[in-house]
Amino acid sequence: MKVQNITNIDKFFKVIDECAGKVELVTEEGDRLNLKSKLSQYVSMAKLFSDGQIGELEIIAYEAEDVEKLIQFMMNN
């Protein structure tokens, strides 16, 4: 799924942390980074934004309830 215009980075990571299953970030090179890992969160996000906003990401959530959480986050934020 593509997510766009994330302005509340802390809340985005909170939603990721609340997910039951694996959530991965797909890089431009096609690599997949586990977003539930704090180290991966810091490393990947430091490269993706410098102005406090994330334009667009491709993420993969493997559990249906996690997909729903992420969709709700995108719709309400």
Biopython code that builds the backbone (N, CA, C, O; Angstrom):
import numpy as np
from Bio.PDB.StructureBuilder import StructureBuilder

atoms = [
    (1, "MET", "N", (0.840, -1.162, 0.000)),
    (1, "MET", "CA", (0.000, 0.000, 0.000)),
    (1, "MET", "C", (0.886, 1.225, 0.000)),
    (1, "MET", "O", (1.955, 1.233, 0.610)),
    (2, "LYS", "N", (0.441, 2.250, -0.681)),
    (2, "LYS", "CA", (1.147, 3.527, -0.687)),
    (2, "LYS", "C", (0.522, 4.416, 0.381)),
    (2, "LYS", "O", (-0.700, 4.526, 0.473)),
    (3, "VAL", "N", (1.368, 5.046, 1.183)),
    (3, "VAL", "CA", (0.900, 6.034, 2.152)),
    (3, "VAL", "C", (1.552, 7.355, 1.798)),
    (3, "VAL", "O", (2.707, 7.402, 1.376)),
    (4, "GLN", "N", (0.788, 8.436, 1.979)),
    (4, "GLN", "CA", (1.266, 9.742, 1.545)),
    (4, "GLN", "C", (1.067, 10.805, 2.613)),
    (4, "GLN", "O", (0.206, 10.695, 3.486)),
    (5, "ASN", "N", (1.888, 11.830, 2.512)),
    (5, "ASN", "CA", (1.760, 13.047, 3.307)),
    (5, "ASN", "C", (1.642, 12.791, 4.802)),
    (5, "ASN", "O", (0.716, 13.273, 5.454)),
    (6, "ILE", "N", (2.574, 12.040, 5.328)),
    (6, "ILE", "CA", (2.598, 11.787, 6.766)),
    (6, "ILE", "C", (3.268, 12.976, 7.437)),
    (6, "ILE", "O", (4.454, 13.235, 7.232)),
    (7, "THR", "N", (2.498, 13.690, 8.234)),
    (7, "THR", "CA", (3.053, 14.858, 8.927)),
    (7, "THR", "C", (3.274, 14.588, 10.407)),
    (7, "THR", "O", (4.094, 15.255, 11.038)),
    (8, "ASN", "N", (2.554, 13.616, 10.975)),
    (8, "ASN", "CA", (2.720, 13.269, 12.381)),
    (8, "ASN", "C", (3.511, 11.964, 12.461)),
    (8, "ASN", "O", (2.944, 10.876, 12.570)),
    (9, "ILE", "N", (4.819, 12.103, 12.406)),
    (9, "ILE", "CA", (5.713, 10.951, 12.363)),
    (9, "ILE", "C", (5.569, 10.102, 13.629)),
    (9, "ILE", "O", (5.539, 8.874, 13.552)),
    (10, "ASP", "N", (5.481, 10.754, 14.796)),
    (10, "ASP", "CA", (5.367, 10.020, 16.060)),
    (10, "ASP", "C", (4.105, 9.158, 16.083)),
    (10, "ASP", "O", (4.149, 8.000, 16.498)),
    (11, "LYS", "N", (2.999, 9.717, 15.643)),
    (11, "LYS", "CA", (1.750, 8.943, 15.629)),
    (11, "LYS", "C", (1.823, 7.813, 14.612)),
    (11, "LYS", "O", (1.293, 6.730, 14.858)),
    (12, "PHE", "N", (2.470, 8.047, 13.474)),
    (12, "PHE", "CA", (2.644, 7.003, 12.466)),
    (12, "PHE", "C", (3.402, 5.816, 13.069)),
    (12, "PHE", "O", (2.987, 4.669, 12.905)),
    (13, "PHE", "N", (4.507, 6.088, 13.764)),
    (13, "PHE", "CA", (5.274, 5.011, 14.384)),
    (13, "PHE", "C", (4.491, 4.341, 15.510)),
    (13, "PHE", "O", (4.647, 3.141, 15.738)),
    (14, "LYS", "N", (3.655, 5.095, 16.215)),
    (14, "LYS", "CA", (2.829, 4.493, 17.265)),
    (14, "LYS", "C", (1.868, 3.483, 16.644)),
    (14, "LYS", "O", (1.678, 2.392, 17.182)),
    (15, "VAL", "N", (1.263, 3.843, 15.514)),
    (15, "VAL", "CA", (0.363, 2.915, 14.826)),
    (15, "VAL", "C", (1.141, 1.685, 14.370)),
    (15, "VAL", "O", (0.653, 0.563, 14.505)),
    (16, "ILE", "N", (2.344, 1.878, 13.830)),
    (16, "ILE", "CA", (3.179, 0.758, 13.402)),
    (16, "ILE", "C", (3.472, -0.156, 14.594)),
    (16, "ILE", "O", (3.369, -1.378, 14.485)),
    (17, "ASP", "N", (3.835, 0.439, 15.727)),
    (17, "ASP", "CA", (4.151, -0.349, 16.927)),
    (17, "ASP", "C", (2.950, -1.144, 17.427)),
    (17, "ASP", "O", (3.118, -2.214, 18.012)),
    (18, "GLU", "N", (1.749, -0.636, 17.202)),
    (18, "GLU", "CA", (0.528, -1.308, 17.654)),
    (18, "GLU", "C", (0.099, -2.433, 16.715)),
    (18, "GLU", "O", (-0.789, -3.213, 17.057)),
    (19, "CYS", "N", (0.703, -2.527, 15.563)),
    (19, "CYS", "CA", (0.341, -3.576, 14.616)),
    (19, "CYS", "C", (0.742, -4.946, 15.160)),
    (19, "CYS", "O", (1.792, -5.097, 15.785)),
    (20, "ALA", "N", (-0.105, -5.933, 14.913)),
    (20, "ALA", "CA", (0.129, -7.280, 15.423)),
    (20, "ALA", "C", (1.180, -8.025, 14.608)),
    (20, "ALA", "O", (1.969, -8.790, 15.162)),
    (21, "GLY", "N", (1.193, -7.809, 13.320)),
    (21, "GLY", "CA", (2.097, -8.540, 12.437)),
    (21, "GLY", "C", (3.236, -7.684, 11.929)),
    (21, "GLY", "O", (3.471, -6.571, 12.400)),
    (22, "LYS", "N", (3.930, -8.233, 10.959)),
    (22, "LYS", "CA", (5.077, -7.559, 10.369)),
    (22, "LYS", "C", (4.604, -6.432, 9.444)),
    (22, "LYS", "O", (3.646, -6.593, 8.689)),
    (23, "VAL", "N", (5.290, -5.295, 9.519)),
    (23, "VAL", "CA", (5.041, -4.162, 8.631)),
    (23, "VAL", "C", (6.382, -3.786, 8.026)),
    (23, "VAL", "O", (7.351, -3.544, 8.745)),
    (24, "GLU", "N", (6.433, -3.739, 6.707)),
    (24, "GLU", "CA", (7.698, -3.476, 6.030)),
    (24, "GLU", "C", (7.612, -2.234, 5.155)),
    (24, "GLU", "O", (6.575, -1.927, 4.567)),
    (25, "LEU", "N", (8.734, -1.532, 5.090)),
    (25, "LEU", "CA", (8.909, -0.417, 4.164)),
    (25, "LEU", "C", (9.629, -0.954, 2.945)),
    (25, "LEU", "O", (10.650, -1.630, 3.075)),
    (26, "VAL", "N", (9.108, -0.660, 1.756)),
    (26, "VAL", "CA", (9.759, -1.078, 0.520)),
    (26, "VAL", "C", (10.561, 0.118, 0.004)),
    (26, "VAL", "O", (9.997, 1.174, -0.282)),
    (27, "THR", "N", (11.877, -0.055, -0.112)),
    (27, "THR", "CA", (12.735, 1.026, -0.584)),
    (27, "THR", "C", (12.648, 1.151, -2.101)),
    (27, "THR", "O", (12.074, 0.295, -2.774)),
    (28, "GLU", "N", (13.218, 2.216, -2.624)),
    (28, "GLU", "CA", (13.247, 2.419, -4.077)),
    (28, "GLU", "C", (13.980, 1.290, -4.785)),
    (28, "GLU", "O", (13.686, 0.985, -5.941)),
    (29, "GLU", "N", (14.931, 0.669, -4.100)),
    (29, "GLU", "CA", (15.706, -0.427, -4.679)),
    (29, "GLU", "C", (14.977, -1.764, -4.574)),
    (29, "GLU", "O", (15.449, -2.769, -5.105)),
    (30, "GLY", "N", (13.817, -1.784, -3.883)),
    (30, "GLY", "CA", (13.060, -3.017, -3.725)),
    (30, "GLY", "C", (13.374, -3.778, -2.447)),
    (30, "GLY", "O", (12.808, -4.843, -2.202)),
    (31, "ASP", "N", (14.278, -3.234, -1.626)),
    (31, "ASP", "CA", (14.582, -3.869, -0.343)),
    (31, "ASP", "C", (13.398, -3.664, 0.601)),
    (31, "ASP", "O", (12.653, -2.692, 0.470)),
    (32, "ARG", "N", (13.233, -4.571, 1.539)),
    (32, "ARG", "CA", (12.169, -4.469, 2.539)),
    (32, "ARG", "C", (12.781, -4.341, 3.916)),
    (32, "ARG", "O", (13.588, -5.169, 4.340)),
    (33, "LEU", "N", (12.377, -3.274, 4.615)),
    (33, "LEU", "CA", (12.873, -3.014, 5.965)),
    (33, "LEU", "C", (11.744, -3.201, 6.965)),
    (33, "LEU", "O", (10.636, -2.705, 6.760)),
    (34, "ASN", "N", (12.023, -3.909, 8.036)),
    (34, "ASN", "CA", (11.037, -4.159, 9.084)),
    (34, "ASN", "C", (10.799, -2.876, 9.872)),
    (34, "ASN", "O", (11.674, -2.434, 10.617)),
    (35, "LEU", "N", (9.616, -2.271, 9.714)),
    (35, "LEU", "CA", (9.323, -1.019, 10.410)),
    (35, "LEU", "C", (9.000, -1.205, 11.881)),
    (35, "LEU", "O", (8.876, -0.218, 12.607)),
    (36, "LYS", "N", (8.860, -2.434, 12.341)),
    (36, "LYS", "CA", (8.643, -2.662, 13.765)),
    (36, "LYS", "C", (9.961, -2.613, 14.531)),
    (36, "LYS", "O", (9.962, -2.564, 15.761)),
    (37, "SER", "N", (11.066, -2.627, 13.821)),
    (37, "SER", "CA", (12.379, -2.491, 14.430)),
    (37, "SER", "C", (12.683, -1.004, 14.616)),
    (37, "SER", "O", (12.619, -0.228, 13.663)),
    (38, "LYS", "N", (13.010, -0.621, 15.830)),
    (38, "LYS", "CA", (13.326, 0.796, 16.101)),
    (38, "LYS", "C", (14.531, 1.260, 15.289)),
    (38, "LYS", "O", (14.547, 2.385, 14.789)),
    (39, "LEU", "N", (15.523, 0.415, 15.158)),
    (39, "LEU", "CA", (16.695, 0.789, 14.380)),
    (39, "LEU", "C", (16.306, 1.052, 12.922)),
    (39, "LEU", "O", (16.741, 2.040, 12.329)),
    (40, "SER", "N", (15.497, 0.177, 12.357)),
    (40, "SER", "CA", (15.039, 0.378, 10.977)),
    (40, "SER", "C", (14.206, 1.637, 10.848)),
    (40, "SER", "O", (14.301, 2.344, 9.845)),
    (41, "GLN", "N", (13.382, 1.930, 11.862)),
    (41, "GLN", "CA", (12.581, 3.150, 11.822)),
    (41, "GLN", "C", (13.478, 4.376, 11.743)),
    (41, "GLN", "O", (13.265, 5.250, 10.904)),
    (42, "TYR", "N", (14.467, 4.442, 12.602)),
    (42, "TYR", "CA", (15.332, 5.617, 12.636)),
    (42, "TYR", "C", (16.166, 5.749, 11.371)),
    (42, "TYR", "O", (16.271, 6.834, 10.800)),
    (43, "VAL", "N", (16.745, 4.666, 10.945)),
    (43, "VAL", "CA", (17.611, 4.705, 9.764)),
    (43, "VAL", "C", (16.812, 5.031, 8.509)),
    (43, "VAL", "O", (17.212, 5.898, 7.732)),
    (44, "SER", "N", (15.695, 4.353, 8.301)),
    (44, "SER", "CA", (14.929, 4.554, 7.077)),
    (44, "SER", "C", (14.268, 5.921, 7.041)),
    (44, "SER", "O", (14.250, 6.561, 5.990)),
    (45, "MET", "N", (13.732, 6.377, 8.142)),
    (45, "MET", "CA", (13.043, 7.659, 8.141)),
    (45, "MET", "C", (14.011, 8.835, 8.049)),
    (45, "MET", "O", (13.668, 9.868, 7.474)),
    (46, "ALA", "N", (15.192, 8.699, 8.594)),
    (46, "ALA", "CA", (16.184, 9.768, 8.490)),
    (46, "ALA", "C", (16.524, 10.048, 7.030)),
    (46, "ALA", "O", (16.790, 11.190, 6.655)),
    (47, "LYS", "N", (16.513, 8.998, 6.211)),
    (47, "LYS", "CA", (16.814, 9.166, 4.794)),
    (47, "LYS", "C", (15.621, 9.686, 4.001)),
    (47, "LYS", "O", (15.799, 10.345, 2.978)),
    (48, "LEU", "N", (14.414, 9.396, 4.462)),
    (48, "LEU", "CA", (13.219, 9.707, 3.671)),
    (48, "LEU", "C", (12.695, 11.126, 3.840)),
    (48, "LEU", "O", (12.046, 11.658, 2.940)),
    (49, "PHE", "N", (12.970, 11.741, 4.982)),
    (49, "PHE", "CA", (12.465, 13.100, 5.138)),
    (49, "PHE", "C", (13.479, 13.959, 5.862)),
    (49, "PHE", "O", (14.220, 13.494, 6.727)),
    (50, "SER", "N", (13.490, 15.221, 5.486)),
    (50, "SER", "CA", (14.369, 16.166, 6.167)),
    (50, "SER", "C", (13.599, 17.397, 6.622)),
    (50, "SER", "O", (14.140, 18.213, 7.368)),
    (51, "ASP", "N", (12.347, 17.552, 6.193)),
    (51, "ASP", "CA", (11.562, 18.731, 6.566)),
    (51, "ASP", "C", (10.417, 18.402, 7.514)),
    (51, "ASP", "O", (9.517, 19.224, 7.688)),
    (52, "GLY", "N", (10.426, 17.220, 8.131)),
    (52, "GLY", "CA", (9.385, 16.850, 9.076)),
    (52, "GLY", "C", (8.143, 16.258, 8.443)),
    (52, "GLY", "O", (7.137, 16.054, 9.124)),
    (53, "GLN", "N", (8.198, 15.981, 7.150)),
    (53, "GLN", "CA", (7.045, 15.386, 6.463)),
    (53, "GLN", "C", (7.529, 14.302, 5.521)),
    (53, "GLN", "O", (8.566, 14.440, 4.872)),
    (54, "ILE", "N", (6.765, 13.220, 5.454)),
    (54, "ILE", "CA", (7.081, 12.140, 4.528)),
    (54, "ILE", "C", (6.091, 12.217, 3.383)),
    (54, "ILE", "O", (4.882, 12.142, 3.601)),
    (55, "GLY", "N", (6.589, 12.367, 2.167)),
    (55, "GLY", "CA", (5.722, 12.503, 1.004)),
    (55, "GLY", "C", (4.981, 11.236, 0.667)),
    (55, "GLY", "O", (3.754, 11.201, 0.758)),
    (56, "GLU", "N", (5.700, 10.174, 0.275)),
    (56, "GLU", "CA", (5.047, 8.922, -0.098)),
    (56, "GLU", "C", (5.948, 7.754, 0.253)),
    (56, "GLU", "O", (7.160, 7.792, 0.044)),
    (57, "LEU", "N", (5.325, 6.712, 0.794)),
    (57, "LEU", "CA", (6.020, 5.474, 1.132)),
    (57, "LEU", "C", (5.224, 4.299, 0.606)),
    (57, "LEU", "O", (4.001, 4.364, 0.487)),
    (58, "GLU", "N", (5.928, 3.224, 0.292)),
    (58, "GLU", "CA", (5.238, 1.977, 0.028)),
    (58, "GLU", "C", (5.505, 1.069, 1.209)),
    (58, "GLU", "O", (6.656, 0.768, 1.528)),
    (59, "ILE", "N", (4.438, 0.637, 1.856)),
    (59, "ILE", "CA", (4.580, -0.265, 2.992)),
    (59, "ILE", "C", (3.712, -1.497, 2.766)),
    (59, "ILE", "O", (2.711, -1.461, 2.050)),
    (60, "ILE", "N", (4.125, -2.573, 3.395)),
    (60, "ILE", "CA", (3.393, -3.831, 3.316)),
    (60, "ILE", "C", (3.057, -4.265, 4.738)),
    (60, "ILE", "O", (3.942, -4.416, 5.581)),
    (61, "ALA", "N", (1.765, -4.462, 4.992)),
    (61, "ALA", "CA", (1.301, -5.017, 6.258)),
    (61, "ALA", "C", (0.699, -6.381, 5.942)),
    (61, "ALA", "O", (-0.072, -6.520, 4.992)),
    (62, "TYR", "N", (1.046, -7.376, 6.729)),
    (62, "TYR", "CA", (0.662, -8.749, 6.440)),
    (62, "TYR", "C", (-0.625, -9.186, 7.110)),
    (62, "TYR", "O", (-1.197, -10.206, 6.724)),
    (63, "GLU", "N", (-1.093, -8.452, 8.093)),
    (63, "GLU", "CA", (-2.322, -8.811, 8.808)),
    (63, "GLU", "C", (-3.438, -7.835, 8.422)),
    (63, "GLU", "O", (-3.214, -6.628, 8.337)),
    (64, "ALA", "N", (-4.636, -8.367, 8.192)),
    (64, "ALA", "CA", (-5.777, -7.539, 7.765)),
    (64, "ALA", "C", (-6.074, -6.427, 8.769)),
    (64, "ALA", "O", (-6.369, -5.299, 8.376)),
    (65, "GLU", "N", (-5.999, -6.742, 10.067)),
    (65, "GLU", "CA", (-6.296, -5.705, 11.061)),
    (65, "GLU", "C", (-5.231, -4.606, 11.062)),
    (65, "GLU", "O", (-5.529, -3.459, 11.396)),
    (66, "ASP", "N", (-4.009, -4.942, 10.696)),
    (66, "ASP", "CA", (-2.953, -3.930, 10.603)),
    (66, "ASP", "C", (-3.188, -3.015, 9.407)),
    (66, "ASP", "O", (-2.974, -1.805, 9.488)),
    (67, "VAL", "N", (-3.626, -3.596, 8.305)),
    (67, "VAL", "CA", (-3.958, -2.786, 7.126)),
    (67, "VAL", "C", (-5.057, -1.797, 7.498)),
    (67, "VAL", "O", (-4.993, -0.623, 7.134)),
    (68, "GLU", "N", (-6.058, -2.273, 8.219)),
    (68, "GLU", "CA", (-7.158, -1.399, 8.636)),
    (68, "GLU", "C", (-6.658, -0.275, 9.538)),
    (68, "GLU", "O", (-7.083, 0.870, 9.387)),
    (69, "LYS", "N", (-5.763, -0.585, 10.474)),
    (69, "LYS", "CA", (-5.198, 0.453, 11.354)),
    (69, "LYS", "C", (-4.474, 1.524, 10.538)),
    (69, "LYS", "O", (-4.620, 2.720, 10.788)),
    (70, "LEU", "N", (-3.707, 1.079, 9.576)),
    (70, "LEU", "CA", (-2.949, 2.024, 8.745)),
    (70, "LEU", "C", (-3.882, 2.881, 7.881)),
    (70, "LEU", "O", (-3.650, 4.078, 7.710)),
    (71, "ILE", "N", (-4.924, 2.271, 7.345)),
    (71, "ILE", "CA", (-5.905, 3.031, 6.555)),
    (71, "ILE", "C", (-6.600, 4.059, 7.427)),
    (71, "ILE", "O", (-6.778, 5.205, 7.016)),
    (72, "GLN", "N", (-6.994, 3.657, 8.630)),
    (72, "GLN", "CA", (-7.630, 4.609, 9.554)),
    (72, "GLN", "C", (-6.692, 5.767, 9.897)),
    (72, "GLN", "O", (-7.118, 6.919, 9.976)),
    (73, "PHE", "N", (-5.423, 5.453, 10.099)),
    (73, "PHE", "CA", (-4.446, 6.519, 10.378)),
    (73, "PHE", "C", (-4.394, 7.506, 9.219)),
    (73, "PHE", "O", (-4.413, 8.718, 9.432)),
    (74, "MET", "N", (-4.328, 6.992, 7.997)),
    (74, "MET", "CA", (-4.224, 7.855, 6.823)),
    (74, "MET", "C", (-5.493, 8.696, 6.630)),
    (74, "MET", "O", (-5.413, 9.849, 6.206)),
    (75, "MET", "N", (-6.632, 8.139, 6.930)),
    (75, "MET", "CA", (-7.889, 8.867, 6.748)),
    (75, "MET", "C", (-8.091, 9.943, 7.821)),
    (75, "MET", "O", (-8.710, 10.973, 7.552)),
    (76, "ASN", "N", (-7.577, 9.711, 9.027)),
    (76, "ASN", "CA", (-7.832, 10.628, 10.143)),
    (76, "ASN", "C", (-6.695, 11.603, 10.407)),
    (76, "ASN", "O", (-6.819, 12.465, 11.277)),
    (77, "ASN", "N", (-5.614, 11.491, 9.695)),
    (77, "ASN", "CA", (-4.484, 12.380, 9.978)),
    (77, "ASN", "C", (-4.065, 13.078, 8.752)),
    (77, "ASN", "O", (-3.126, 13.873, 8.784)),
]
sb = StructureBuilder()
sb.init_structure("model")
sb.init_model(0)
sb.init_chain("A")
sb.init_seg("    ")
for serial, (resi, resn, name, xyz) in enumerate(atoms, 1):
    if name == "N":
        sb.init_residue(resn, " ", resi, " ")
    sb.init_atom(name, np.array(xyz, "f"), 0.0, 1.0, " ", f" {name:<3s}", serial, name[0])
structure = sb.get_structure()
